[in-house]
Amino acid sequence: MPKKLLKPKQKENEKPEGEIFDFNKPDFSFIPKGRHLWRQQGYYLICHSCDLYHAVFIGMDKIMVGETSEGEPILHKR
């Protein structure tokens, strides 16, 4: 068995600082809903209907003027 590497001044019976995460097996899986409720805030479109807060950067030169029947945002140049 390979020997563990210890930080300076760390004894063998002490636990290493922090928590080890396995990103191949996340604790939370995000499955987006079929339709998002988009609202523009500044330069972003922010979804207010999902459990997980997420947004899309649209830039300074676009403005959201509405949604299509499928729920996709309609963007126009300013």
trRosetta pair geometry for C-beta under 8 A, 3 or more apart (Angstrom, degrees):
i j d omega theta_ij theta_ji phi_ij phi_ji
6 10 4.4 -156 -179 79 99 110
6 11 7.8 43 -158 -100 145 1
6 12 7.0 -78 -82 -84 143 58
7 10 4.3 79 59 -15 80 133
7 16 7.2 120 -8 -128 112 90
7 17 7.9 -1 -1 9 154 104
10 14 5.5 -124 -166 70 79 130
10 16 7.3 30 -163 -101 151 68
11 14 4.9 97 59 -5 80 106
22 25 4.9 12 109 41 116 94
23 26 6.6 15 -153 -70 48 85
26 29 6.3 130 84 -72 113 66
30 50 7.9 50 -166 173 106 129
30 51 7.7 -156 -131 71 86 99
30 52 4.8 -27 -124 -3 127 156
32 36 7.1 -27 -178 -71 119 102
32 50 5.7 -43 -134 -108 76 136
32 52 7.9 -85 -90 48 75 110
33 36 6.8 141 69 -76 97 57
33 49 6.1 -83 47 123 146 112
33 50 5.8 -156 6 -93 101 81
35 49 7.2 -15 104 92 71 163
35 70 7.6 -155 -111 166 101 53
35 71 4.0 169 -150 -52 99 171
36 47 4.4 -66 -163 -125 116 115
36 49 5.7 179 -151 44 46 117
36 50 6.6 -27 -118 -30 89 106
36 71 6.2 137 47 153 59 122
37 47 6.4 104 59 -159 57 64
37 48 4.8 -66 93 62 109 86
37 49 3.7 111 11 -36 104 113
37 71 7.8 -68 -79 -155 43 113
38 45 4.7 -5 -163 -179 115 109
38 46 7.1 134 -151 66 60 34
38 47 6.0 -37 -90 -92 61 62
38 48 7.8 152 -106 9 13 84
38 64 6.8 -145 127 -143 116 158
38 67 6.8 145 47 -89 107 115
38 71 7.7 131 1 170 101 81
38 73 4.8 -72 88 -65 157 115
39 45 7.3 149 71 -157 28 62
39 46 5.7 -32 66 64 81 86
39 48 5.7 28 5 -19 118 124
39 64 7.9 -177 -160 74 26 154
40 44 7.2 156 -152 86 57 44
40 45 5.7 -38 -93 -99 65 65
40 46 7.6 131 -118 15 16 79
40 58 7.5 -54 -123 31 105 142
40 63 6.9 62 -162 -157 175 58
40 64 4.2 -179 -44 23 126 121
40 73 8.0 114 -58 -147 96 142
41 44 5.6 -18 68 68 79 94
41 46 5.2 1 16 0 116 127
41 55 7.9 -71 49 -127 107 135
43 57 6.2 14 130 -152 98 77
43 58 6.3 -157 176 58 62 70
43 59 5.9 -52 -163 175 108 5
43 60 5.8 -37 -108 -74 118 56
44 55 4.4 12 178 173 125 130
44 56 6.6 146 -159 72 73 39
44 57 5.7 -44 -100 -98 78 50
44 58 6.7 146 -118 10 23 84
45 55 6.3 160 80 -160 46 74
45 56 4.7 -9 55 56 100 95
45 58 5.7 70 -20 -31 98 122
45 64 6.2 108 -100 -60 106 140
45 73 5.7 -98 -130 -34 150 166
46 53 7.5 -12 -165 -167 103 84
46 54 7.7 165 -148 95 61 36
46 55 4.4 -27 -99 -101 69 103
47 50 5.1 26 128 13 127 108
47 53 7.6 171 69 -151 83 41
47 54 5.4 9 33 67 119 80
47 55 6.9 -156 7 -84 74 48
50 53 7.6 175 84 -78 96 23
50 54 6.5 -7 67 23 142 103
58 62 4.7 -97 151 73 112 128
58 64 7.5 138 17 -51 174 93
58 75 6.3 -155 -159 -122 136 141
59 62 5.7 74 67 14 92 101
60 78 7.8 -59 144 7 63 141
61 77 5.7 -17 156 -143 93 82
61 78 5.7 -129 -161 20 48 101
62 75 4.6 4 -175 -176 123 116
62 76 6.9 147 -152 74 71 30
62 77 6.2 -54 -98 -101 61 43
62 78 6.9 -133 -86 -27 11 84
63 75 7.0 145 69 -153 31 67
63 76 5.8 -28 62 64 84 81
63 77 7.8 51 17 159 84 10
63 78 5.4 95 -20 -80 112 83
64 73 5.0 -56 -131 -168 114 120
64 74 6.8 107 -159 70 65 55
64 75 5.8 -42 -94 -96 57 68
65 74 5.2 -63 63 98 86 104
65 75 7.3 140 9 -119 85 19
65 76 5.2 30 -19 1 130 116
66 73 7.7 153 94 -155 33 56
66 74 4.7 4 66 38 76 124
67 71 5.6 -13 178 -144 129 34
67 72 6.5 147 -159 71 77 32
67 73 5.8 -49 -102 -100 73 42
67 74 6.4 -159 -91 -5 17 89
68 71 6.8 -43 68 25 75 18
68 72 4.7 5 30 53 116 88
68 73 7.9 -44 -1 14 82 5
68 74 6.3 123 -47 -57 76 96
